[in-house]
Amino acid sequence: MDVIQQIAKELAIHAHQVNAAVNLLDEGATVPFIARYRKEVTNGLDDTQLRNLEERLGYLRELNQRRDTILESITSQGKLTPELELAIRNAETKTLLEDLYLPYKPRRRTKAQIAREAGLEPLADSLLADRNLIPGQIALNFVNAEKGINSAEEALEGARQIIMERISEDASLLTELRERIWQKGILHASVVKEKEQDAAKFKDYFDFQEAINKIPSHRALALFRGRNEDLLSISLKPAQDEQEEHSLCAQLVARQLGIKNTALATEQWLAETAQLAWKIKLFTRIDLDLKQRLRESAEQEAIRVFASNLRDLLLAAPAGPKTTMGLDPGIRTGVKVAIVDPTGKLLHTDTIYPHQPRNQWRESISTLAKLIKQFEVNLVSIGNGTASRETDQLVAEVAQHFPDLKFTKIVVSEAGASVYSASELAAKEFPDLDVSLRGAVSIARRLQDPLAELVKIDPKSIGVGQYQHDVNQTHLAKSLDSVVEDCVNAVGVDVNTASVALLKQVSGLSASVSENIVTFRDQNGPFKDRKQLKKVPRLGEKAYEQAVGFLRIMNGVNPLDASAVHPEAYPVVEAIISSTGKSIRDLIGQSSYLRSLNAANFTNEHFGLPTVTDILQELEKPGRDPRPEFKSAQFRSGVETINDLEPGMVLEGIVTNVANFGAFVDIGVHQDGLVHISHLADVYVKDPRDVVKTGALVKVTVLEVDVPRSRIALSMKANPELGEKTSSKPPRTNNTKSSNTNRSSKPQVPVQGTMGDVLARALKK
């Protein structure tokens, strides 16, 4: 099938839409640009459809390249028949393509190959062709000591190896058996002997079995991790009734060999060959294939979950352009302090030592109060790591002792802050600043604008995935990079304040061009209009076309430069101005008037109804931010550690991570609780993301507390029954966080969290 037609069929869209999108992608257009500014061309394909299209396009093109290579290989061997060529050209998956190629694939010398070299292939052909032969008698004709065949038995064994190899390479039989076992197979796991203690975190899988095609991704990855750590052994049974299924599959192999009457000696011999071919060749191959299929499927789902959580995290509500103090808590090393202005520019740094061993509590309160007053701090952002609650207590006492200071304190996740601090990017940004203080800067900025700060960190270091280190890292990185690109372009970027890390995520901009933009800005001052961008070195026409619509110039010469209206569409706005008799400044923000206009009146041969409709919506609120309104949550006073929890408590919390089996919620005890999927709502929930998102503010009821294993079971049901059992919990992974045992003897106060703080506090690598 043609690539365009196949993608159209798979995605349930028209071929002309696929063709248009493929042409744009091949011309160098990015997905965000196509989704936003080429709606007429693709007939409105959105970014999700385009990402799926792009992924399938890459797969099918790789498939076609492999198809051509295989055809060339078989042709060079002189073995390509019209039937085989047709089958290869019609193969729609890489698996089927490789099955077809298997008999012709160059390989090491097998037992079957050695038998062929000994001249035993005619014996195999004879036994398959004439079932009336007596195997032992006909085999005597092939005894040849010079070729290592010393008896009829050895000749028959060689012939058997040839037939077994042939049947194990039959593509249609392989496909049938593989799908049969996928539907019926049972995966069994058990603990490796004498490793029970080391494998405690995999206790749920010490004696575990489940239908292979029903195992959810998180359980599959847990099983594979246990096997890779040599703590679990995994085996595949062809069906619940193992012996019966082995027998039935051997019969299917026998059917493929055309065995009908096992009363004949040759057919009896072939039936034995079929059984051996199934157990030794086919099942062994299928066992490996299906485990690989399960793993790949689980990895794809895990990557999808990670990407979904990352999108929610990046699009978290920003606190906004306010002067912010960032506190990176520490015990012995002190609490690092950094103050940034509303644009994120560093104003001041300091270090205080309120905790042991110095215990400079009062001095620290005085220092913080002085700095908050001096720099007119609006927000205090506190990292959630070691000594977080103690530091939160410190800031609470600042507010108590100095009521004239008007500020809000928020606890944010510091996940990834240390990665940024030690990065080359941070070194360039703050070459003279201590690494530990850079972390405090990051903590302050991520409260102001999570997206702008988090793009500086490798998404894999943020840790909102399940078993993220067990999946294909190339595929993971590609998926996460796409999410970052989509989020950045959905929000837009202020070209006069954006960092290189943020700019390089803009459609069409490379890292080097982004650096050139910042350099040009530093040398020539803020950009006054979008046209100035054309003067940036190496920012060519194509890059300008792709990027300019996502770049904002606030308070510039042209008000449209602060909007998502692309400069190529400015003539449409001019037509609207001409028709209405109003200036652009009179039009902007006039929702009722703009909605009264008929978009169809302003369409032309270049810009259709979708673009004009987008322009009118953009004029209502230029540069509108798609992110939600900033909110904060209040953690319950007196509930500071897992030991303070009791079943029945109703608490407020923030969703820090969403997995296929449920959602992790930060309730302020340094150990996130799990709301199992069965407790997310009073109705059946198929996908947790249908109910909650990372960063959501939720109310939960404590069901169970397992202090030794640091596990907290929560419920979001309206009236949950305490002690109600949920399905088996997964082993602790990078989705959980150890409890912080460093506690101050001082009284605790409520800790605030923010809906914008959507970094996964639950996760610890």
C-alpha positions, 0 to 999 in steps of 0.5 A: 500500500502507498505510504500516503494511503496507508497513513490516511487509513490508519489515522482516519483522515483524507489522503490529500491531508496526509500528502499536504502534511508530508510535503510541508514536513519534507520542506522543513516545516515543523509540527507547531508551525503546520498546526498553527499556520497551515490549517488551510493546507492540511484541512485543520490537522492538529498537533496530535494528528501531525505528531502521529502522522510524523511518527508513522511516516518515519516508520513506513519510510524505514519499512520501505528502505528495509523492503528494498534492501531485502528485495535486493538481497534475495534478487542477488541470490537468484531466489526472488519469485513473483509470489515472494516479491508480491508478499514482500511488497505487501508486508505492512510490518517490520515483523512480517517483512523479517519473517519473509526474509528469514529463509534467505537471510545470511547466517552462521553455519547451522546444523541444517546448513552442515547437513546441506553441505553433506548432500542431505537436502535431496533426502529431506525433499524425498521424504516430504514428497513421497510418504510411502518411502521407508525412512531408514531404507532411503536414508542408507543411500545417503551414508557417506563417511567422507562427508561425515555421514556414517549411518542411516540414523545420522542421515535422517537426523541431518534431513530432520534438521533441514526440514525443521529449519524450513518449517521454522522459517515459514512466514505464514505459520510463524504469524499464525502461531505467534498470534495464537500464543499472544492470545493464549500465552501466560507469563509466569514470574518467580523469585530467583532461589536464595535471593528473596531478601534482595528481591523484597521490592519485587515481592508481588512477583515472587509467584506471579502469572498473567495473560501476556496480552493483558499485562499492563505496562507498569507490571511488564516493566517491573517484571523485566527490571526484576529479570535484568537485576537477576532477581526474577525469572520469567517464563512463557507458557503457551496457554493455561493448559501447557501440555495440551497447547504444546500438542495443538501447536505441534499439530498445526506444524504437522498440518503445514507439513501435510501430514494426514496418515501417521500409520505410514512410517514416513509420516510418523517420522515427520510428525516427530519432526513437527513436534521437535520443530515446534518445541526447539525452533518455533516456540523458542523463537516465539517466546523471544518475539512475544517477550520483546513485543510485550516489552516494546508495547510497555515501553511505548505506553510508558513513554506516552505516560511520561510525555503526558505528564511532562506536558501537564508539568510544562503547561503548569500555571505560572505565578507570574512576573513577581520579585521572587526569593528562592530557598534551596534548603540544606542542613549542614551546608545551610539554606541557599538564598537567591532573589530574582526580579520579575523577569528572572534576573538575579538580584542577590544571593546569600546563605543562612544557617538556621539548622544544625549544627550552627542553629542560627535560627533568629539570625536567619529570620532577621536576614530573610526579613531584611532581604524581603523588605530590601528587594520588595519580595512578593513570593518565597519559593522553597525547595521540597528537599531535605530540611524543606519543612524546617525551612518552611517553618523558618519563613512562617516565623518571618511572616509572624514576626514581621507582619508588614512584609506582604509575601506568599510562600510556596513549596515547589519541587526542586527535582532537576535543580541540581542537574541544572546547577551543574550544567554547562548552560548554568555555568554560562549563565552564572559563571561566577556563581557557586553551583549550590546558589544556582539551584536557588535561582532555579527554584525561584524562577520555576515558580515564576514560570515553570516552562521557561525554567524547566526547558533548561533541564533534560526532561528525563531528569525531571522524573515524571515517568514510570520506569523511565530508565528502563525504556528505549532512551532514543525513543523517549528523548524524541517523544519528550523533545516533541512535547517540549517543542509543542508546549513552548510554541503553544505558549509563545516566547517573549524574544526580549527576555527569553533564554537561549534554552527557551528560544531553541525550542521555538519552531525553526530555531536552532541552538546557534541561531538562538544564541545569535538572537540573544547576542544581537539583543545584548548588543543592540537592545530589545527588539522593537519589531519582528522585522528586526529578527531578519538582521540576526546572523544566520536567521534565514527566511525559512527559519524566520517564517517558522519562528516569527509567529511564536516570538512575541515583542511586548510594547513594540512598535506594532501591537500585532508583534505581541500576538500569535498573528503571523506577519504573513497574515498582517494584510488580513488585519489591515483589511479588517481595519480598513473595513471597520474604520477602527485602528488596530489599538481600538480593535484589540481586546474588543471581544463583543465587537470582534465576535460580531464580525463575519470572518468569511468577509475577510478570506482571500486566496491565501488565507481561508476561514480557519486563519481569519477565525484564529486572527479574530480570536487572537485580537480579542486577547493578544498573546493569550496564555493557554496555561491555567490560573495560578492557585495554591494548596494548603497542607494540613497543620500537624500532619508533617510525617508519615507517622502523623497519618491516620486512616480516615483523614481528609487532606488536600494535596497536589497530584505529582505524577500520573501512572497507568495504575493511579496517581501519586499525591503530595500531601505534605509528609515527604512521601507521596501517597498513591490513589490507585486507579480503583479509587480515583472516582466513584465510577469506573476509570479506564485511564487515570488521565481522564480524571486527574492531571499532574499538578491538579489540586485534589482532596483525598482520604487516607485509606491505609498507612504502611510505615515500614514500606513507606506506602500511603494508600489514598482515595478520591472517592466521595465516601470510601470504606477505610481499609478497602483493598485495592489491586496489587501494588507495584514494587517501589520504583523511581515513582516513590520518594524516601521519607525525610527523617531530618526533622526540627524540634520546632513546631510545624506550620502549614506548608503551601504547595502550588498547582504550578508546582507540578514537578514530580515530588513522588519520584526519586531515581 
